[in-house]
Amino acid sequence: MALALRCLRPLPSLLRRASCAGARALPQAPRGCPAPLPEGCSRGVQHLLLSRQLATKKAKGKGQSQAKVNISAALVEDIINLEETSEDMQAVIEALKEDFNRNLNVRTSPGALDHITVVTKDGKFPLNQLGQISQKSPQLMIVSMTNFPESTAAAAKAIRESGMNLNPEVDGTVIRVPVPKVTREHRESLAKLAKQSTNKSKEALRKVRSKSITQVKKSKNKVSEDTIWLLEKQIQQMADEAATEMDKLLAAKTKELLG
């Protein structure tokens, strides 16, 4: 009997250990939410994940100049649509690319005149909707304003002020546009225009960034300050990356123009 009692004595401690191990193996619901997790707690979990992510970023960022942020758009869709912000920024970049390809070329072609905006008493129109554009020779382009003769002067003004270093000559309803010689001065002029276009695009980019940050701040009463800070940092990071891409486009275009 004494031997049996000695064998049974360790059983309570073994049972306690097994119970603790089983408890640790079970998934734990977030504090304040029973298991399984109700739908009403999902937002709390999202902000908990954001807070943990923020803490991680801050910890990793100590002693570093920049800590890159990468928030899942799904976690903050009730605050801001980050995918839409990214698309808006990309649209600004694409517009700059189109401007470079259409208007800033060493050799001026009739296609470069197509989308010059002409201001008339009836509104604004692309030049190719008002006149027929053709190239008479490598050194001369012709714009026939026969269909809209009353807009001839406005069209000539638009061509002159297009920033393409063109000096149109009006002859009745015909606008003659001499093609500039490819001189060093002309190349440098185009490079300056490329810089100006890039600056305008960066201004448009800043407007997208400001609009997005303003939208985030509207939720300051619903989410933590840390979440607002993290979102603002991500939006600024997106804008910086877009601006860097614009700088690369400008560098490539400048190299192409200057030869």
C-alpha positions, -999 to 999 in steps of 0.1 A, spaced: 0 0 0 28 24 9 45 17 -24 12 24 -43 7 57 -25 43 68 -35 35 60 -71 2 80 -71 17 111 -54 32 127 -86 -1 124 -105 -17 158 -94 14 178 -106 15 158 -139 -22 165 -145 -17 203 -138 11 203 -164 -10 186 -190 -38 210 -183 -15 240 -188 -1 226 -220 -36 221 -234 -46 256 -225 -15 270 -243 -23 250 -274 -59 265 -277 -62 297 -298 -70 328 -277 -95 354 -287 -85 391 -284 -93 407 -251 -129 419 -249 -140 395 -277 -154 361 -270 -144 331 -291 -152 327 -319 -145 363 -329 -178 383 -336 -179 405 -366 -181 436 -343 -145 430 -332 -129 428 -366 -122 466 -366 -105 463 -333 -83 435 -346 -74 456 -376 -63 485 -354 -44 461 -332 -25 448 -362 -18 484 -373 -5 493 -338 18 462 -338 30 471 -373 37 507 -362 56 495 -331 77 473 -353 84 501 -378 94 525 -350 117 499 -334 134 491 -367 136 527 -375 157 537 -345 191 548 -356 179 548 -393 171 577 -415 140 561 -430 118 532 -420 97 519 -450 60 515 -444 38 490 -462 3 489 -450 -22 464 -463 -49 484 -482 -76 460 -468 -68 470 -432 -76 507 -438 -102 506 -465 -127 522 -441 -104 552 -437 -89 556 -472 -86 538 -505 -48 535 -509 -52 517 -542 -71 547 -556 -44 571 -543 -17 550 -560 -37 551 -593 -41 589 -591 -4 593 -587 4 569 -615 -20 589 -637 1 620 -632 33 600 -642 16 587 -673 4 622 -683 40 634 -680 52 606 -702 26 615 -728 36 651 -728 73 642 -733 65 619 -762 40 642 -779 55 677 -775 92 674 -767 110 660 -796 141 674 -814 123 669 -848 89 687 -848 63 667 -867 26 674 -876 15 651 -848 31 675 -823 5 702 -833 -26 680 -830 -34 686 -793 -24 722 -790 -53 739 -773 -69 767 -792 -91 791 -772 -121 804 -792 -152 823 -783 -171 790 -784 -147 772 -760 -114 754 -761 -106 729 -789 -76 708 -800 -60 723 -831 -66 692 -852 -104 697 -847 -102 732 -862 -77 728 -889 -61 703 -913 -24 698 -904 1 686 -930 38 687 -936 47 704 -969 84 698 -965 109 688 -938 112 725 -930 76 736 -932 42 725 -918 8 739 -930 -24 743 -910 -54 750 -932 -82 768 -913 -107 767 -942 -134 751 -921 -131 776 -892 -116 807 -907 -128 828 -878 -104 808 -855 -73 814 -876 -58 841 -854 -65 821 -822 -49 790 -837 -18 810 -847 -16 824 -812 -19 789 -797 9 776 -819 32 805 -810 25 801 -772 28 763 -772 63 763 -759 77 744 -789 97 774 -802 74 778 -832 68 811 -851 37 806 -873 29 829 -902 -7 836 -912 -16 839 -949 -54 842 -952 -68 810 -938 -35 792 -940 -10 791 -912 26 783 -922 47 768 -894 85 768 -902 102 738 -885 131 751 -863 166 740 -872 181 715 -847 205 738 -830 221 736 -796 199 765 -785 168 747 -797 178 715 -778 185 735 -746 151 752 -750 133 718 -752 153 706 -722 140 736 -702 105 728 -713 109 693 -701 120 706 -667 89 729 -665 66 701 -674 81 679 -647 76 707 -621 40 710 -631 35 673 -628 51 673 -593 26 701 -583 -2 678 -595 13 650 -575 14 672 -543 -23 679 -548 -30 642 -548 -9 636 -517 -26 666 -499 -61 654 -508 -53 619 -495 -38 631 -462 -68 654 -456 -91 624 -461 -71 604 -435 -72 632 -410 -110 632 -411 -109 598 -393 -88 611 -364 -118 608 -340 -123 571 -351 -88 557 -350 -56 562 -330 -30 589 -336 -5 561 -344 -27 548 -372 -31 584 -387 7 588 -384 13 555 -402 -11 563 -430 4 598 -436 38 583 -437 28 557 -463 11 583 -485 42 605 -483 63 575 -492 41 568 -522 45 604 -533 83 603 -529 85 572 -550 64 588 -578 85 619 -577 117 598 -580 102 581 -611 95 616 -626 131 626 -620 143 595 -638 119 603 -668 133 639 -669 169 627 -668 163 603 -697 144 630 -717 171 656 -711 198 632 -722 178 625 -754 172 662 -761 207 674 -755 223 645 -773 
